[in-house]
Amino acid sequence: MSDQNLDEAQRWLQQARHDLSVAQWNAKGKFWSDACFMAQQASEKALKAFCYAQGERHVVGHALLVLVRRCAKYDASFEGVEPLCKQLDKYYVITRYPNGLPGLIPADYFDEGEAEESLQAADAVLLHVDQALARTQTSEDHPEANSPQGEDEEGKEQLR
């Protein structure tokens, strides 16, 4: 993987952390719908950071479930955060546009509990990305750690 990809991954991860801080700030100000949306945004950018770190060049799309499944192709542990991504996906549109809530507006629909759940989910997604990137970096620094000695071809295939 190139330094350019790692630099791009770090840029995306830095923005993800900023977005999570904005989400937390919005929750403190009781802007529940905005907190939920920014939690979704933080998670989206963190997942994209992981894809960039894997060498991808064009990471587009906003569906967290699609992104997390893309990440799982590189690291199966991402399957464990799929439920969080499904939860956060719901906040991409409905938190911002009144036409998603006939007769209501997002500012009147979301509450503290939902905002807190979205913050916890986003925090878990970012933590997972951080841990996965650390594992990726360790495996690149020490490739022998990921290639078992004396494995036959069938055993190697099962590990992939």
N, C-alpha and C positions, 0 to 999 in steps of 0.2 A: 504494500500500500504506500502511496506517495505521501510526502510531507504536506503536499497541497490538499489532499483529502483529509488528513488529520487536522490541518488548519481550518478547513471548512467545517468539519465536524465540531471543532471547538467553538467556532463562531455561532453555530446553531445551538449548541449546548449552553453557551453563555446567554443567548437570547431566551432560551427556555427557562433558565434560572431567573432571569429578569421578569419574564411573564408570570412565573409563579409568585414572585414578590409582589407584582401588581395585583394578582388575584387575592393574595393575603391582605393587601392594603384595601382593596375594594370590599372585602368581607368585614374588615374593621370599620369601614364607613357605612356598612349595611347596604351596600350595592350588590345584592345577592346575585342577580342575573349576570352582572358583569364579572363577579368573582367566578361563577361557573364557566363562563365563556373563556376567561383568561386561564383557568385551570386546563381547559381543553387545549388551548393554544400552547401552553407550556408543554403538555404531553406530546402534542404533534411535533413540535420543534425538537424535543428530546429524541423521539423515535427517528426523525429525519437525520439527526446528528449521528445516530448509530449507523444508519444506512450509508451516510457519507464516509464514516470511518471504515466501512467495509470495502470502500473503493467505488461505490456508486457515484455517478456524476450528475444525474438529473433525478431528483427525488421530488415528485409532485403529487398532489392529492391531499385531501384533508381528512379522509376517513381513517380514524385511528385503528379500527379493526383491520383494515387493509394494510396499514403500515406495520402494525405489530406482527401480523402474519408474515410480512416481508422480512422483518427482523428475525423471526423464528427460523427462517431458512438458513440464517447464519449461526443462530444460537437458540437451541430448542427451549431454553429456559424462558424465553419470551411468551411461550404458550401460557405460562402462569399468570401473566398480566392481561390476558385477553378480556376477562370479565371487567376489569377496571376500564379498559379502552372502550368496551361496549357502553359502559355507563357514561363515560365522558363524551362519547360521540353524540349523544343526545343534546349536548349543549352547543353544538356548532351553529345551528340556525335559530332554534327556538328561543335562545336567550337574547337575541338581537332584533327580531322582526315581529311586529304585532300580528301579521297575517298568519303566523303559526299558532296563534292563540285567539280564535274568534271571540270577540267581546272583551278581551283582556289585553294587557300589554306585559311584556316580559318583566318589567320593573315591579309589577303587582303580583306576579305569579310565583316567582321563586322566593324561597325563605332561607333562614339561617341554617337550618338542618341540611338542606340540599347543598348550600354553598360549602358547608363544612365537609360534607361527604366528597364533594368534588375536589376540594383542596387536599384531602387525605389521599384520594385516588391519584391525583397528579403528583403529589409528593412521592408516592410509592412507584409510579412510573419513572420519574426522574432518578430515584435511587436505583431502580433496576437497571436503567441505562448506564448510570455511573459504574455500577458493579460489573456490568457486561463489558463496558469499554476497558475497565481495569483488567479483566480476564483476557480480553483480546490483546491488550498491550503486553501482558505477561507472556502470553503464548507466542507473540512475535519476538519478544526478547529472549525467550527460551523455548525454541521450537521442539526440542527433545522432550519437553514436559507433556506435549500433546501426542507424541507418537510412541505408543507402547512398544517395548522391545520384545522381539520374538513372536509377534502376532502373525497369524497367517492371514491371507487375503480376505477370507470370510470374516474373521474377527475385525479387521479394519473396516470392512463394509458396514458391519453392524454399528460401529462407533460413529459413522458419518451421519 
